[in-house]
Amino acid sequence: MKLFQEENRAGLSERIPDAAYYRNFTALALRLTPDGDRIRQVGFTLVRGREEQRVALTSRPTPGRLQPIESENGQPPVAIVGLLKRADEMTRNEVIGVVDPSGARHVIYVPKGMMSDIVKPLWGERVRVVAIRRKDGKLNLSQIDPAPDDANAPESAPGDATESAMDLP
């Protein structure tokens, strides 16, 4: 958790070399971070024998620094805000469906291991998705979080592009 709080991607990757496990760890750890309003700190204590270590999460790390957002074709990431209305893990390629405020439907492919731990708890909720456009035009999920309540579009992180229905394949 200390490496997570420090946004030390290299250190985390060394500790968690499996890509799917790393992705799940960072996504779940982001959910534990304080919101800054009602909760300002989340603490963890590790006890080994008589030695005690404490780690405090005091702010939300920048997700892009922990979960690299890379595209095959150099395009910036796509941010979509809407209702999570579809989650299909029965087909070979797991997908989710998000309906944005204009009614446009967005299909996003979900990486291995993210559906049950990360996506499932958000079913039916308003979410903010960050996705990467593949060479074939389809979207791959990079990050999904509950959306802010006060806006139809998220605040963009550096490099984010908000997708419109016209851009979809």
Secondary structure, DSSP 8 states (H G I E B T S, - for coil): -HHHHTT-HHHHHHH---HHHHHHHHHHHHHHS--SSS---EEEEEEETTEEEEEEE-S---HHHHS----SS----EEEEEEEEEEE-SSSS-EEEEE-TTS-EEEEE--TTHIIIIIGGGTTSEEEEEEEE-TTS-EEEEEEEE--TT-SS----TT-EE--GGG--
